[in-house]
Amino acid sequence: MKIAVIGTGYVGLVTGTCFADSGNDVACVDIDQAKTDLLSQGVIPIYEPGLAEMVHENQAAERLRFTTDLSGAVSAAEIVYLAIGTPQAGGGAADLTALWKVVDSIAPHLRPDAVVVTKSTVPVGTCSKIFARLKEVTGRDCDVASNPEFLKEGSAIEDFIKPDRVVVGVRRQEVGDVLHELYKPFLRTEKPFLVMSPESAELTKYVANALLSTKISFINEMANLCERMGADINDVRRGIGHDSRIGFAFLFPGVGYGGSCFPKDIRALVKMAEELGVEPRVMRAVDEVNEHQKRVTIEKIHAHFGGNLRGKTIAVWGLAFKPRTDDIREAPALVLIEWLLSQGAVVRVHDPEAMENVRQVYGDKLVYCSKPLEAIDKADALAIMTEWGDYQRPDFKEMIARMRFPVVFDGRNLYEPGNMRRLGFVYHSIGRPAVGK
């Protein structure tokens, strides 16, 4: 099939590349000429394992190209995917300004039989509004479908080619059949292709992220309770996780979730509920718990140093909001860094992929280190904010030798408290008793 993907951000780039890899002719469109030039040269602007190799292979096979020629790409396309960013606007609502500009731009160039598909996370009812806008401009009924993405940064390629399920929202069965044909290569293991209304598909995306966020905030709140009660959240997590009704997924205590999806989608769902007169009590609580959890490490560091951080050197391992990505949007590490700088601390940082993105925000306010052990040189304490594999099995003896004081604030529970005590560390983690004090 001939496909146009409008938008070469994270979702658009992964979507276009994976569709090309399954044999389709894909044009990825962006308004940024410099960006499309770099992509055409094989320069990938985001870190996602396996993506660069897949882009290069499909460019070489002439199935994937990058262009600013929207009219040419759309006029040739049987399916036009909208992968436009919908950032958080005032009050938590999704900002659809860019999306509507694209809808108006593609309208004059759509083939009569083209299907327009929203990949963007959009408020419920957006597909219907796109349908109305296209009819107003073209004078005909245009097929508009919803096909929400469920990609996890760091494993997006795997998620796309081996999905748990594919969800599409359509008005006509024939449109569902077209999209089913498109997805056939990814459904060979009998994963479900779920057809529903556009409204249900749009809401499915929000509800999925809301439930996953709820699980994270719940286990974090229980972890904080464990600390006050002398319990160990890891034991409690095992005690509940083996219940088949509960399971272990997303029940890992830490310093809160971040990224481009969970925070803004929770707030957008709250806003939609409020506008309909529904009180979103659970969702508000999920967001509040998460924002507080980002400050838990701050509270521990403040208490340890008696509120005096001026001149202290604090190392931070992990800047991205999760491993296997360079995305720092809503990252808990940035909340910690802002506070440390405000307290007059010297901050030395390391991350395998996200340091350049952080440098663009903080410039020379931080000390950027190429290796984890370099970051802890003469450090008064270390804070671990992202569970990269680089930090899972460090040389603990070398750490003690390099640090001014062997104090670790582990926001991801990477190490065993008993072992850290035996090694001579002062060790604070999440939901478990502190040791070495």
Summary of the structure (lengths in Angstrom):
residues: 437
radius of gyration: 23.7
end to end distance: 63.8
largest distance: 75.0
contacts: 1496
relative contact order: 0.09
helix: 47%
strand: 14%
